[in-house]
Amino acid sequence: MFVLALLGGARAEWTLYSAIRRQAANDEARPADAIVVFGAAEYNGVPSPVLKARLDHVLTLDDRGLASAVITTGGPGGDPRFTEAGVARDYLIQQGVAEANILSETRGDTTYQSVAAVTRILQQHHARTCIAVSDGFHLYRIKLMFRTLGITAYGSPAPGSPIENDPTSRTLYTLREMVVTTLWRLGRKL
């Protein structure tokens, strides 16, 4: 009986790993109400390489005219002067995105907090769809969270991601994502 339970658990985890990797390789970008870019580290007001890759992808999507608004996310992460969302906003403006088209969610410290705050912003604007931009490993959970809050999110992984482009980092972050996704699902059931 124990062996069967162990095999069942291993199969469930392999299924989750496969689902995360499938989503990471699938760019679903299409017309939507907004492009939502998920925050990552910033260094004294400068986007980290991970955040820059995400923002550069947003620029490509914006150039394609897929949405009329961009929403940046991410709190201060311990930085008393800058937020991830604010740094992302400034970068996008410097690259030519119209300031009036950018909204920022600056308080989220977790993915779920950011998703919930973005959902409120979208609902205030009578919007129901978004293109979620992050590293590929992150998109499965982001889409799952949006779905539970009534928003349709299309995943669009940042192709220049330093994490996704390094096989070791990609595997480690995917394994971490499996744990976080499983814990989030369990928390919702409790």
HELIX and SHEET records of a PDB file:
HELIX    1   1 PHE A    2  ALA A   24  1                                  23    
HELIX    2   2 PRO A   49  ASP A   63  1                                  15    
HELIX    3   3 GLU A   84  GLN A   94  1                                  11    
HELIX    4   4 GLU A   99  ASN A  101  5                                   3    
HELIX    5   5 THR A  111  GLN A  124  1                                  14    
HELIX    6   6 GLY A  136  THR A  148  1                                  13    
HELIX    7   7 PRO A  167  LYS A  189  1                                  23    
SHEET    1   A 5 ILE A 102  GLU A 105  0                                        
SHEET    2   A 5 VAL A  70  THR A  73  1                                        
SHEET    3   A 5 ALA A  34  VAL A  37  1                                        
SHEET    4   A 5 THR A 129  SER A 134  1                                        
SHEET    5   A 5 THR A 152  PRO A 157  1                                        
SHEET    1   B 2 GLU A  42  TYR A  43  0                                        
SHEET    2   B 2 VAL A  46  PRO A  47 -1                                        
END                                                                             
